[in-house]
Amino acid sequence: MNTVINTVINNSEHFDVVIVGAGISGAIMAEQLGKNGKSVLILEAGTGTGGRFFSPDCNADDNADANANANANANDNAYSREKGRENGEKLNSYQNYMSTFFTALAKIPNAPYPNNANAPQPLVTDLAPIPRGQVLDNGYFVQTGPLPFASTYTRAEGGTTLHWLGTCLRMLPEDFEIKTRFGRGLDWPISYDELRPWYEMAEQNLGVSANADEQNYHQIDNPAVHIPYAASYNYKMEKIPQSYLDMYFSKGLAKMQVSFDGKSYPIDVVSTPQARNGMPRGDYRPVGAVGHETAGQRCAGNANCVPICPIQAKYNALKTLESAKKTGKVEIRTQCVAYQLETDEQGKNISRVHYKKYRSSNHPEHECHSVCGTIVVLASHAVENAKLLLASNVANSSDQVGRNLMDHPTMLTWGLMPQDIGAFRGPGSTSGIPSLRGGEFRKNRAAFRIEIGNWGWSWPEGAPVGTVPDLIDDKNMFGEQLKDYIASVYPRMFRFGFLVEQLPDADNRVTLDDNYRDQLGNYRPVISYNVTDYTRAGMAAAKAVSDQIFQRLGIEGFTEYKPSDAGYLTYRGEGYSYNGAGHLVGTHIMGDDPKTSVVNKYQQSWDHPNLFLVGCGNMPTISTSNPTLTMAALTYWAAQNVLETLSQC
């Protein structure tokens, strides 16, 4: 039973902007608005970093006070001691996540972040095949199939950037107009050129390490994958050094080509842009760990970036939230679950946001509050945004809320290299093969990007944690025999990840059902999901490319797709298995027609002028790039649009 204390507390609070969600989109929006003097409230459903991330006394003078010199007076010294204590709490709170991760038996993406019954989150351990005509409801998601939606996200302050890999790829120019070019999917209401300056802002503010000249590759045989950069533009930090495995592939695959529909395409290994601290250019200073800014100034090559970077060299939204808080205009309330948006009497504007403030993640006791904002911004997540809109019966005149849910169904192939390639070192991936991201073949089947994995068989087989016990229990290995086997086999483990394009499909959707609610009485997402032949054909093409690469390099294949896999499917008689990429896109897509989209190009609701939606849910297509950088670029643009709207109020 849900226990409610003081059923409704009538708040008279009003802010310039109320933001729902303290992930990367909410953090960027709050920071940009706070810098421009707007009062902002962020409501975060999950817990904060250990329950205390920001001091309530934090203000715009933090930096000056924290850096008081040795000649400061006694009051300043006392304040500095307080700031030192506060920073220590911030760092220790993050380290609590590390401790949780170390003791977790299953090292899944959400392993460091304790499950919260009042703000539940999907887990990969909840996945299973969905029997025909049945419902899979053993986790947070209620899955009606026919295939399971395999991706997860984190409901806590900082959002899914707490466990993301950090890959920051721009979309291709052709990705914005695939309907026009290939007769597939949907066109965006904006172009690559319109988004390019916002890409630059996102790359600079997230701290992306890359070399523009490498990313600005122009394949003569496939100009579709050319990504134009502004003249003289470069990233603030040098690329993260490529691994020995990357170099091995680059040399071994030199001048290799594959053929599709009678046309040849090159196989080129290119370093991957990523939001982690590398060697700075010029006088740029990387943003270090929250609470200990001198830590995490450089990536140290730790091998657990997913699910948590131990030194915070990898970007997470906690860094942007701290910057937002320092404006003195941003307040963050954690353990506050928005559950209803109320409109004014005319049904035009969102007049009030209702939320439940719970005391503990272990108990359903809560108070019901409400707050007003001149502008309301939903930044909680593609699924959570859709859930709140549907529960409130707003912004859905197009009947597109919740629809067009997309991911990158990620197909893995794995094997043993003919020699030691240094598996299980460094960031999860430092290079990829992007030359098959675009081309005329998209008229017939999905494109894909190939990620080169540095962590051996950790994803497909759970190595080494999940495989070494089998050597002992099943193969009776011990002592020198066990050590010799591990030393000769594990450093040769390798895997590819194929991020396969998925098109928008109105039947892939999030809905609500009164029979499925969480501990607080809020709706759980009901998800219907399938993978069409367009994407399955892309998976088949990806497997064919993998086979050719394996043969060329003498890789011993161990790839196996089993009907018992949660993501098992068939295409033309062959079986394949997909995994979730964590790239949840769609559910409130943007467009140029209010009859077929939820928001306009400015990410403003067609139905409610004071409601803005941000996040990957706005993206009409997913194409082949990890979506976080594009989401961040769109959010910087949306923040400018919110400021312009406020100026007219």
Buried (B, 14 or more C-beta within 10 A) or exposed (E): EEEBEEEEEEBEEEBBBBBBBBBBBBBBBBBBBBBBEBBBBBBBBBBBBBBBBBBEEBEEEBEEBBEBEEEBEEEBEEBBEBBEEBBEBBBBBBBBBBEBBEEBEEBBBBBBBBEBBBBBBBBBEBBBBBEEEEBBBEBBBBBBBBBBBBBBBBBBBBBBBBBBBBBBBBBBBBBBBBBEBBEBBBBBBBEBEEBBEBBBBBBEBBBBBBBBEBBEBEBEBBEBBBBBBEEEEBBBBBBBBBBBBBBBBBEBBEEBBBEBEEEEBBBBBBBBBBBBBBBBEEEEEBBBBBBBBEBBBBBBBBBBBBBBBBBBBBBBBBBBBBBBBBBBBBBBBBBBBBBBBBBEEEEEBBBBBBBBBBBBBEEBBBBBBBBBBBBBBBBBBBBBBBBBBBBBEBBBBBEBBBBBBBBBBBBBBBBBBEEEBBBBBBBBBBBBBBBBBBBBBBEBBBBBBBBBBBBBBBBBBBBBEBBBEEBEEEEEBEEEEBEEBBEEBBBBBBBBBBBBBBBBBEEBBBBBBEEBEBBBBBBBBBBBBEBEEBBBBBBBBBBEBBBBBBEEBEBEEBBEBEEEBBBBBEBEEEEBBBBBBBBBBBBBBBBEEBEBBBBBBBBBBBBBBBBBBBBBBBBBBBBBBBBBBBBBBBBBBBBBBBBEBBEEE
